[in-house]
Amino acid sequence: MKPVNKISFGMSEVLVLGSFLLYSQNFAFSMTLFGLGLFGKFMAYSMELQAQKQAAENGEKTIKSITDTITNAVALGSIGGTTKSGKFH
């Protein structure tokens, strides 16, 4: 898996920034905003990581399905023999 290095400025960053601005006026509210900001960023990161894992898993399933189909086609082709004329009957 490749690392997720996407820089964004969303609601989580606004909450963390707001917590730093309110730190000197209201400590409890500041820590609440900080906690919500960190929780939101963690959830966004985990959802992005799960989407990457799902995409990789779907790719592996597709490749396995294609190889199984080709293998079965080759195996079934060798079961039904042909005559010298190239016809079955």
PyMOL commands that set and color helices and strands:
alter all, ss='L'
color gray80, all
select helices_A, chain A and resi 11-21+27-79
alter helices_A, ss='H'
color red, helices_A
deselect
rebuild
show_as cartoon
